[in-house]
Amino acid sequence: MVYKLDSLNQIGIPPLLDEIDSFKKWEEKRDVIYQTWLEFIGELPPCEGSEFEIISFKKEKDHYRIKMKYLTAFNDFVSAYLLIPLDHKLEDSLDNIKSFLLQKNVSKEKKLPAVLALHPTSSDGKDDISLNSGRDGRRYGLELVQRGYIVLAPDTITAGDRIDDGSKPFFTAPFYKQYPDWSAVAKMLVDHIYGVNVLSEIGFVNREKIGVIGHSLGGYNGYFLAGVDNRIKAVVCSCGFSTFTNDPETHRWGKREWFSHIPKLSDLIMDGEVPFEFHEIAALVAPTPFFLWMGQSDHIFPHWEPAAKGVEELTYLYKWLGEENNFTSYIGNGGHDFPAEIRNLAYSFLERYLL
């Protein structure tokens, strides 16, 4: 499955359901897309366990904020905030907090839905979405705990507490020095899968009601995750969907001087080819409930028209699968932002499937 960039730029993205006349054929195509995706991002190692350590604890006016770090693959650790509504009363002791989180036999009535909140490209990482000091339009982690969700907000590699000593935010050179044959995308996915493991082990989390939300970097990480982890029951992607087709930044997803997502793509791109289009990767989410927002004045992803065609293809797919109500998309004249009116629509979407 290889596409010529010149052809994509002239003709547009390929239809998802071309020559697909049965669910079996779609499953076969989906498997090809999935295997191609793994071929380029790198294999996802077994992601088992949920070891974590409590670093600090603070009671805010409407929630608890627990700073933690949790184990991920290859003995790495992810720094994160766990935000918990005040309804669950915690004792001010780190040992007691961990015991409380891991308690068993919690009644169904006391269990809450949970959301993995993934931050955008901000050097502040998890702080940007979890603290009052975060930017306008980015505090969705904070807003969701205020709406009754348990929220896990991790730092991605190269951001927040995970910026390597002597390096700069979002520079992946240290990562590739350690893992020359892997990709930052696969690394982020593995870290997020372990984040879902952590949420699943918390006694008062409803394991059947775990969602993911993100803007920009967090947005595409969200739908990437939902495509490989079926424990995600709803996904919200804000300004994180784009295409190779008509992208003015040719190597956006390959090798760059700063954040290199999937280096293996660059050799193919240099030959004028790509192994997939991103609406195909987004299609791995189906039929999981999926909310997608994009702006026509997005300066990061300015090529909104082919992306809109990709959204249309996703709409056809969900309808063909008989799950048209599970896909909601909005395309407006906004920029690279997650404005209040769109966030409220996204929160209503999550409530439909998680509350």
Summary of the structure (lengths in Angstrom):
residues: 355
radius of gyration: 19.7
end to end distance: 39.5
largest distance: 61.6
contacts: 1211
relative contact order: 0.15
helix: 39%
strand: 20%
